[in-house]
């Protein structure tokens, strides 16, 4: 009855919100679903046609698999087990074909690889989407590509080249970490700081230094400096205050047991608010399946 969700803010792919009025088991289930059960698209198979770089084929394939791909997994189906080829509804195909060569205009005395060579650094931006089947018709406005263009894949020298074809499939973090849609998904309990009696003047200034900036505020009341709790949310649960004999018995530190502060940082595949809504749907689906199984069990 008291459950509510309060969105605090979103910035640079990080969503912070509060879940109030739930049990720890529900909060942790929500976190684990975000980490391991919200699906994404990632490189699953790498077909190496030519690789003369110093990076071994298997290491190259592993690096490519960990590059986050900007593709909405809700547009695709899971690939059937044993299916080697893939189709337009369950597979995204990318090509990486690049060769390093010398720069004939480079100064003779130069030792800078950026001047001496062309294409000596292989970045994720060199991966290009190759439509499968009728994907150009299915996704006319699609912009399937790596989330970041500046992920370094390999270093080349003149004559070395990489020519690979990649198949991206839909999967979940429970099967492999490369499918996890979040960089971090964590929660903490809301701090509760109580001043048991007025703290003034030098003691107030000392108290302010014991906490993170913004937690304790000093007000001027009738010519006296008086400490008050301004924003307990900013506290990081430090115990500095207990080192001061004159303060340790004047402050009570606790946590609100049913108030969870969540922080969800997306890898960029989907916005964090979409990831949260998808995780909620998955959790609701799990609950519904459990209730259906309970109904199916005959009662004695």
C-alpha positions, -999 to 999 in steps of 0.1 A, spaced: 0 0 0 29 24 7 49 13 -24 60 41 -47 88 49 -72 103 84 -73 126 93 -102 154 116 -89 171 124 -122 189 111 -152 223 123 -165 248 109 -189 231 75 -191 228 71 -153 193 70 -138 187 75 -101 154 67 -85 139 56 -52 118 25 -45 99 30 -12 79 5 7 93 -28 -7 112 -57 9 149 -63 4 142 -95 -16 122 -76 -42 148 -48 -45 176 -74 -50 155 -94 -75 150 -62 -95 187 -55 -95 196 -91 -106 171 -89 -134 187 -57 -146 221 -74 -146 213 -108 -160 179 -111 -176 171 -80 -197 181 -90 -233 205 -72 -256 222 -78 -290 259 -87 -290 284 -104 -313 281 -141 -309 299 -155 -340 330 -141 -357 340 -155 -392 377 -147 -397 386 -145 -434 419 -128 -429 437 -116 -397 474 -108 -401 475 -85 -370 494 -95 -339 460 -101 -321 451 -138 -322 418 -148 -338 402 -159 -305 413 -128 -287 400 -106 -315 367 -124 -314 365 -119 -276 372 -82 -280 345 -78 -307 320 -97 -285 323 -71 -257 316 -41 -279 281 -29 -270 259 -27 -301 232 0 -304 203 -22 -316 169 -25 -299 166 -62 -289 128 -59 -288 129 -58 -327 145 -93 -328 138 -129 -319 161 -153 -301 181 -175 -325 171 -211 -325 196 -235 -309 217 -252 -336 210 -225 -362 243 -216 -378 232 -192 -405 207 -168 -389 179 -149 -405 168 -113 -407 146 -116 -377 172 -130 -353 206 -118 -365 225 -86 -372 255 -88 -394 286 -65 -392 317 -64 -413 352 -52 -403 376 -50 -432 406 -27 -429 442 -27 -440 472 -7 -428 495 11 -453 523 36 -453 517 73 -458 540 84 -487 536 121 -477 550 115 -442 581 134 -431 612 112 -432 623 122 -397 588 116 -382 584 87 -357 547 93 -350 526 64 -362 497 87 -368 517 104 -395 536 74 -408 506 50 -414 471 50 -426 445 29 -407 470 17 -381 444 19 -353 413 -2 -357 383 13 -340 347 2 -334 337 29 -359 352 7 -387 324 -19 -381 297 -15 -407 263 -30 -407 256 -55 -436 218 -61 -439 206 -97 -440 178 -107 -462 151 -79 -463 164 -60 -432 167 -28 -453 129 -30 -457 122 -42 -422 143 -14 -406 143 15 -431 154 41 -405 177 18 -385 211 29 -374 227 -3 -362 262 4 -350 285 2 -320 275 25 -291 309 41 -290 330 49 -321 363 51 -303 367 16 -288 402 5 -298 401 -31 -312 437 -36 -326 469 -19 -337 482 -26 -372 514 -20 -392 518 -17 -430 507 -49 -447 487 -62 -418 449 -64 -422 417 -77 -406 388 -90 -425 360 -105 -404 323 -110 -405 303 -108 -372 268 -122 -363 251 -104 -335 223 -123 -317 199 -117 -289 209 -129 -254 209 -123 -217 236 -116 -192 229 -149 -174 244 -166 -204 273 -142 -210 283 -109 -195 285 -93 -230 247 -94 -231 243 -74 -198 227 -40 -206 241 -21 -176 275 -11 -166 263 -9 -130 230 -15 -112 231 -10 -75 210 2 -46 216 15 -10 193 22 19 184 59 25 206 73 54 188 86 85 207 111 105 193 125 138 208 152 160 198 142 195 203 178 209 213 212 195 249 214 183 263 249 181 294 270 172 327 251 170 310 217 175 286 225 146 316 232 123 333 200 134 302 181 128 298 195 93 334 183 85 325 148 96 300 142 68 300 145 30 295 180 16 258 191 17 247 167 45 251 191 74 241 228 71 250 255 95 224 282 102 229 315 120 202 317 147 203 346 171 240 351 166 249 314 171 260 288 145 235 259 148 239 226 128 210 209 111 206 179 88 202 194 53 203 163 31 209 130 46 207 114 12 242 126 3 258 107 32 281 79 24 278 62 58 311 74 71 319 69 108 341 100 113 317 115 138 324 87 163 361 98 165 350 129 184 342 124 221 320 155 222 299 145 193 295 107 192 267 107 217 248 136 201 242 120 167 223 88 158 231 72 124 206 48 110 190 37 77 154 37 65 148 0 61 123 1 32 136 30 12 161 20 -15 181 44 -36 188 28 -70 214 38 -95 213 23 -130 240 31 -155 233 19 -190 260 7 -214 243 28 -241 224 0 -258 191 13 -244 183 43 -222 183 35 -185 146 43 -181 137 18 -208 159 -9 -190 141 -2 -158 106 -6 -174 118 -38 -192 131 -52 -159 97 -45 -142 79 -63 -170 102 -94 -166 96 -94 -128 59 -91 -134 61 -120 -158 79 -142 -133 53 -134 -106 25 -143 -131 41 -176 -140 45 -185 -103 8 -177 -97 -2 -198 -127 18 -227 -115 2 -224 -80 -32 -225 -96 -23 -255 -116 -13 -276 -85 -43 -296 -73 -52 -288 -37 -55 -317 -12 
